[in-house]
């Protein structure tokens, strides 16, 4: 698991448009990177729409928002279009980044066990972990993230 102060792991992921995003995008920036299990599921949709609705407040504080899940580019494109999401959705196909962050493993939801992503949000400052929200409850999550944002770098 990553800890506050750790350098975020290197990565190369594509977004819903097929554009490559790497850890270089984190340099010199304030970034909110939220990992979620799956497009089009109730909790993930609620979380993504809350980030959509709060994006102006993040932008005013100098923060960029990006979502990450194992879903593919086509799934992300449909999810983004359907809910008018206004931030990039990154495809962690094969869950390499989630694994590097310690977020991939056995999950239990309503007694059902499966391999998946632990819903976690990182606030990153210049490529380093500044704040971590683990086992996220999507209710009021965006407000908690906004309240925890450090000043823009």
Long-range contacts (C-beta under 8 A, 24 or more apart in sequence): 1-101, 1-102, 2-101, 2-102, 2-122, 2-129, 2-132, 3-129, 3-132, 4-129, 4-130, 4-131, 4-132, 5-128, 5-129, 6-128, 6-129, 7-127, 7-128, 7-129, 8-33, 8-122, 8-124, 8-127, 8-128, 8-129, 9-97, 9-100, 9-101, 11-96, 11-97, 11-100, 13-68, 13-90, 13-91, 13-92, 13-97, 14-73, 14-90, 14-91, 15-73, 15-76, 15-88, 15-89, 15-90, 15-91, 16-73, 16-76, 16-77, 16-79, 16-80, 16-88, 16-89, 16-91, 17-73, 17-77, 18-73, 21-66, 21-88, 21-90, 23-127, 25-64, 26-124, 26-126, 26-127, 27-126, 27-127, 28-126, 28-153, 29-64, 29-124, 29-125, 29-126, 29-153, 30-61, 30-62, 30-63, 30-64, 30-123, 30-124, 30-125, 30-149, 30-150, 30-152, 30-153, 31-63, 31-64, 31-65, 31-66, 31-122, 31-123, 31-124, 32-58, 32-63, 32-64, 32-65, 32-66, 32-121, 32-122, 32-123, 32-124, 32-145, 32-149, 33-66, 33-67, 33-68, 33-121, 33-122, 33-124, 34-65, 34-66, 34-67, 34-68, 34-119, 34-120, 34-121, 34-122, 34-136, 35-67, 35-68, 35-69, 35-92, 35-98, 35-101, 35-103, 35-117, 35-118, 35-119, 35-120, 35-121, 35-122, 36-67, 36-68, 36-69, 36-117, 36-119, 37-69, 37-107, 37-116, 37-117, 37-119, 38-69, 38-70, 38-71, 38-116, 39-69, 39-71, 39-75, 39-76, 39-78, 39-79, 39-89, 40-75, 40-78, 40-79, 40-82, 43-119, 43-138, 44-69, 45-79, 45-83, 46-138, 46-139, 47-119, 47-136, 47-138, 47-141, 47-142, 48-79, 48-83, 48-85, 48-89, 49-83, 49-85, 50-138, 50-141, 50-142, 51-85, 51-87, 51-142, 52-83, 52-84, 52-85, 52-86, 52-87, 53-142, 54-142, 54-143, 54-146, 55-86, 55-87, 57-146, 58-146, 58-149, 61-146, 61-149, 61-151, 61-152, 62-151, 62-152, 62-153, 63-123, 63-149, 63-152, 66-90, 68-92, 68-97, 68-98, 69-117, 70-94, 70-95, 70-98, 70-116, 70-117, 92-117, 121-145, 123-148, 123-149, 123-150, 125-150, 125-153, 126-153
